[in-house]
Structure formats: C-alpha cells, structure tokens
Amino acid sequence: MDMPVNDLNNHRAFDISEDGKVITIVRKGRLTHITANPDGTLHYEFKPASAA
C-alpha cells in the first residue's frame, strides 16, 4: 500500500511506496513514476492515467 502525501492545502500531492524508492504522481490525466536506482540516479516513466 502506497502512502499518500498531502501538500499545505491538504490536497493529495503524490504517493510514496512502502520501500521509499518509488513516487507516483497523477496530474491532468498523466501518471508519472519516479524510481530511485541503486546507483543514485532516477528513472522517470510517463503514461496516460487511463493505462494505470
């Protein structure tokens, strides 16, 4: 189960995975996954939210 994170206006901003390595953002019909790699780099993946 992902942990939702809210902004200062108490709106859901993004979700963090339980292991803390993946952030999921849904905005304007787009789904973004940001993954932390073991070497310290980030991997970004973008897709339509309907494909989730």
Residue pairs with C-beta under 8 A, 6 or more apart in sequence:
1 18
2 15
2 16
2 17
2 18
2 24
3 15
3 16
3 17
3 18
4 12
4 14
4 15
5 12
5 13
5 14
5 15
5 16
6 12
6 13
7 13
13 25
14 23
14 24
14 25
15 23
15 24
16 22
16 23
17 23
17 24
20 36
21 35
21 36
22 33
22 34
22 35
22 36
23 33
23 34
24 31
24 32
24 33
24 34
25 31
25 32
25 34
26 32
26 49
26 52
29 48
29 49
29 50
30 46
30 47
30 48
30 49
31 46
31 47
31 48
31 49
31 51
31 52
32 44
32 45
32 46
33 44
33 45
34 42
34 43
34 44
34 45
35 42
35 43
35 45
36 42
37 43
